[in-house]
Amino acid sequence: MSKKYIINNDYNNATGQLDVPSRFLFGPGPSNAHPRVLQQLGMRQVGHLDPAFLKIMQESQELLRYAWQTKNRMTIPVSGTGSAAMEACFANLIEPGDRVLVAVNGYFGLRMIDMAQRYGAEIVQVNKAWGDVFTINELEKAVQEFKPKMLAVVHAETSTGACQPIDGLGKICRDADCLLVVDTVTSLGGVPLFIDDWEIDAAYSGSQKCLSCPPGIAPLTFGDRALEKLMNRKNTVANWYLDLTMVGKYWGSERTYHHTAPINMNYALREALRLVVEEGLAERWERHQKNANTFWDGLEAMGLKCHVPASHRLPSLTTVCVPEGVDAKAVQTHLLHTCNIEIAGGLGELAGKVWRIGLMGYNSREENVLLLLTALEKALSNSQS
């Protein structure tokens, strides 16, 4: 008896050749990947325990240490997006009942709280308006008052475009026997960042922002104090996939199998990090700042305001205030369908109030700044006509 297979027009349509539009990704991420990075994604695969791949893993770790300016042994890419690396920090460093102080001045501080609570943390929250930053003295007072086992802060708040000062927090946390965990998702590779000099105990990032690599692999680094906390846990890490007591053996000298690593994403990340080394960190940071300054000057000339003061504004991501009477979504739609340009609206408290515009990694180029300014001016003119 012959079998009848279900088929309809939707299935027939799905069998066609994939063709995606060419976009300028000027939102908060992902940014456009560098052509050399995309080329590496198409390289032939080897096994995740192949000696050739183990060599690639080692090289990627060394390149990551340079990008982060650290000597941390536990510096690896997590198999997942930046949120997976965020969760790895909290899953491994929090035990039930640990008091965690979270500095919230945007959406991703709130995500930290959500994750930390799931691992049994006692949360203490300090707040600033979205777009503001904390002073070092304010955070020092909070650490002294609440005596947490961890202080979690966002270095580059992707929802607001604010850059939180970090230098000085490490000493405060060490004096208080408290771990300092920092979100560097939108700063690694685009904003000055010094893991060791700033005495950061643990940090995580994403591949798809200033590193100009597709999403799907996420840098993570633990210093000695974080590793000591991990190795002296009383309870097993509650997340099997992200348990660094096991994952660390795959990335360490043992090379013990834990999970099948995303082979081609590791190729891509290695190439993205090679590009960082080729350009040089100082030069890369300077490029991001220079192009951001040009963009901000152009916005001002158009009569547009930035949400974040220049004193603590991210060069990698700008929040532009939506003028009164302008439909923010209509401008985004016009840019997408007319110019193939993607920008994003605000998150949370800033929804409908700002556009989030990224000039990250490969996208941070003078010609892109001019393209953005010209297209934005036309889109605004179109929305007001």
N, C-alpha and C positions, 0 to 999 in steps of 0.2 A: 504494500500500500504506500503510495507516494505521499510525502508530507507537503502541506501547503504552508508557505512562509508568508508572514504578514509583511506587506510592503505598501507604501503610499507615496504621494508626491514629495512629502517632506524628506523621506529617506533618499529619494532620487536626487533631490536638490543637494543633499549633504555629500553626495559622492562626486560632486564637481571639484575642479581644481581650486584650492584655496587661494584667494586673492584679497589681501587686506589693503586698506587705503594708506597712502603715504602721509604721515602726520608729523608736524612739529610738536613735540611733547614739551610744552612750556608750563605744565602744571606743577604740582608738588611731588610728582613722581608717579610712574616711572619717567625718567628722562630718556632721550634717544641714546641708544647704545652706540659706542664708537664702532666704525666699520671693521676695525681689526678685531674687536671683541666678537662681533657677529660672525666673522669668518671662523673663529675658533669653535663656535658652537657646531659648525658643520664638519669638524674633524672626526675621523673614524674613532670608534670607541675601543678602549681596552677594558679589562676587568678591574674592579675596584680594589683588588689585592695584587694586581700585576705590578712587578717591580717598577715599570715605567710610570705607572700611576702613583705609586708611593713616592717616587721622586718628585712628581708634580705637586703632591700634597706638601712635601717638605719645602719646596720652593715657594708655594703660596703662603705658607706660614711665615717664612722669612720676609716676604714682600709685605705681608700684613703688619708685621712688627715695624717695618719702616714707615708705613702709612700712618700708623698709630703712635710712632715714636715710643716704643716700648721694648723691653727685653723679656716680657712675660713668656714663660714656657707654654702656658695654656693660651695660645692665640690660634684660633681655628675658624674656618667657615662652617656654620651650622647648615644642615640640609633643610632649607625652608626660607621663608621671607624674613624681613626684619622683626616681625612680631614673634617669630619662632625664637630668634635670638633673645628678644626681650623676655619671653617666657622661660628660656633656659636660665637666665640670670635669677629670676625669682624662684623657679622650681628648685634650683640647686642651692641657693643661699638662704632660703627661708625655711624655718622649722615652725610647726604649730606653736602659737603663742609668742613668737618673736615680734617685738614692736618695730614697726617700719614707719619712718617719717618720710612723707612724700610732699615735695614742693610742687604745687599745682598752679600753673599759669596758662594752661591750655588743654587741649583735648588729650594729648598723649600722657600728661600727668595723671589724668583720670583713668586712662587705660592701665597705667602702672598699678593704680589702686585696685582695679578690677582683678588683675592677675594676682597681685599679692594676697588679696583676700581669699582667693581660691586655694592658696597653699597654707591657710590658717594664720596669716599675719594679723596682729593687732595694729590697725592703721591709725596713725596720727597725721592729719592733713593740715598744711599751711597753704594759704592762698594769696594770689595776686591777681589783679585784673588781667584779662587775656591781652597780651601784648606788652605787659610790664615784665620786669625781671626782679629777682630778689637781690638784695645786697648781701655781701658775705657776712656782715654783722647780723643781719636778720636771721640768716640760717644758723649762724653760730649760737645765737640766743635760743633758737628752737631746739637745737641739739642739746644744749645745756639744760633746758627746761624739761624735755620729754625723755632724754636718755635712751634713744632708740638703738637697736642693733644694726640698723641700716638707714642711711639717708639716700633717697632716690631722687635724682633731678634730671631734667631734660636739658641738654646743652643747646640743641637747635630745635625749637618747638615748631614743628611743621604746620601746625594749625594757625599760628600767629605770625611767624617770621621773626621771632625774637631769639636773640642769642644770649643765653644765661652765662654770666661770668662763673668760672669754675676754679681758677687758680686761688689757692688758699683754703678751699673746702677740705682737701685731703688731710692737711695737718690738723684741722679742727676735728675731723672724724677719727684720726689716729689717737689724738689726745683723749677722745671720749670713748675709745674702744668700739668704734662704730664703723661699719663698712660704707664706702662711698660707691654707689652704682650710678652710672651716667648713660643716658640715651644719646648716642651720637649719629643717629640715622641720617640726618640731613647735614651733618657737619664733616664726617670723615671724607677726606680728599678735597674739601672745598673751603674749609675754615680752619684757622690755626687750632691745633689740638695736640696736647702733649700728655699721654697717659702716665708716663713715669715721673716727669717733672711736676705734674699736678697731683701726684700721689692718688690717682684714681684706682680703686680696688677692682672694679669690674665695669666693663663697657660693652655695648653691642651697637651694631649698625645694620645697614641694608646695602645691597649691591646696586640698586636701581636709581640711586640719587647722584651724588657727586662722583661716584666711581664709574658711571656710564656703562653699567652691565645690566642685562635683563634681571628682573626679580626672580628669586628662587634659591638664593644662597646668601647667607648673612654672617658677617664677621662677628666674632665674640672673643673677648680677652679677659682672663682672670689673673690677678696678681697673686703674690704669695699669701697675703692675708685672706683673700677670698678662697684660695685652695685649702688653707688651713681650716676655715669654716666648713668647707665641703667635706673634707676628710674626717672631721670630728663630729659629724652629724650623729644624732641619736636615732634618727629615723631614716628609712630608705627614701630616696628621692621619689616623689609621687608621680613623676612623669617618666615613663620608661624610655621613650624615644629620645628625650633630651637629657637623660641622666649622664652627667659628665664623668661620673666614676666609671662608666662603661664606654661612652663615646671617646673619652680621653685616652683610653687604651688603644683605640683604632688610630687616633692621631698622634699617639706617643710612640715610644720605642718598641712597644709590644706588637703594634699593628694587628691587634686582635679584632676579628670581624664583629661588627655590631649591627650595621645596616648597610644596604647598598647605596653608596654615595652617588649623587647625581653627577656622573662622569663629565658630561659636556658642559655643565654649569661650572664645574671646577676649572675646566679649560678656560672658560670665558672670564672667570674671576681672576685667574692668573694673568691673563693678557691685560685686563683692566688695571691690575696692580703694576704690571710692567710699565704701562703708560704713565702711571704716577711717578715711578722711579725715573723714567726717561725725562720727564718734564722737570722733576724736582719739586719737593713739597713747597718750598718758599715761593718758587715761580708760579706754581699752581694756585696757591692762596692769593698771590698778587693778581693773577689773571681774573679770578672770580671777583675780587674787590674792585678792580678797575672797570670791568664790564658792568658790575652792579652800580657803581657810581655814575656811569654814563646813562644807564637805564633810569636811575632816580632823577638825574638832571632832566632827562627827556620827559618824564612824568610831570615834573614841576613846571616845565615849559608849557605843558598841555593843560595846566591848572588842576592836575590830579594830586591827591595827597596820599602819603603812605601811612598805614595804621601805626607802625612802630617807629619811635624816634630813631634818628640816625645813629645815636650813641650806642644802641644795642640792637641794630637791625642786621639780620642775616644777609650776607651777600649772595647766598645760594637760593634764597626764597623771599620774595617780597609780597607783603599783603597790601593791596591797593584799595583805598576806600572807594566804594561805589558812590558816584555823585547822586545827590538828591534828585528824584524823579526818573532815574535810569533803572531799567529792568536788568538786573545783573545776569540773569539766565539768558535773556535775549542777546546780550552782547557775546556771551560764551558761545551760543548757538551760531551766531553770525560768523564769529571767528573760525569755528570748526568747519562749517559748510561752505564758506566763501574762501577762506585762506588756508584750510587744513591745519589750523593752529588750535591746540588744546590748552586752555587755562582752566583753573578750577574755582569754584565758589568757596565761601567760607564754611567752616565746620562749627558745630555747636553754637556757642554764643555769638559767633561771627557770621552765621549763615545769613546770606542775603546782604551783608554789610560790606564784605570785601571780596576781591578776587585774589587768589593765591597764584602767583606767577613765579615759576622757577627758571633760573639760568644756572644749570648744574652740569659740572663735568664737561663733556664734549659739547654741550649746548651753550656753554658760556663763551660766546664768541661775538666779536663786534658786529658782524653782519646779522647775527640773530637779534641783537639788541635793536638795531635799526629796523629790521623786519617787524619786530614786535610793536615798536612804537608807532610805525606807520599803520599797521593793521589795526591796532587798538584805537588810534585816532579816527580811522574810517568807520570802525564799528560803532564808536560813540556817536559820530555824526549821523550814521544811519539810524541809530536808536532814537535820536532826538528830532529826526525830520518828519 
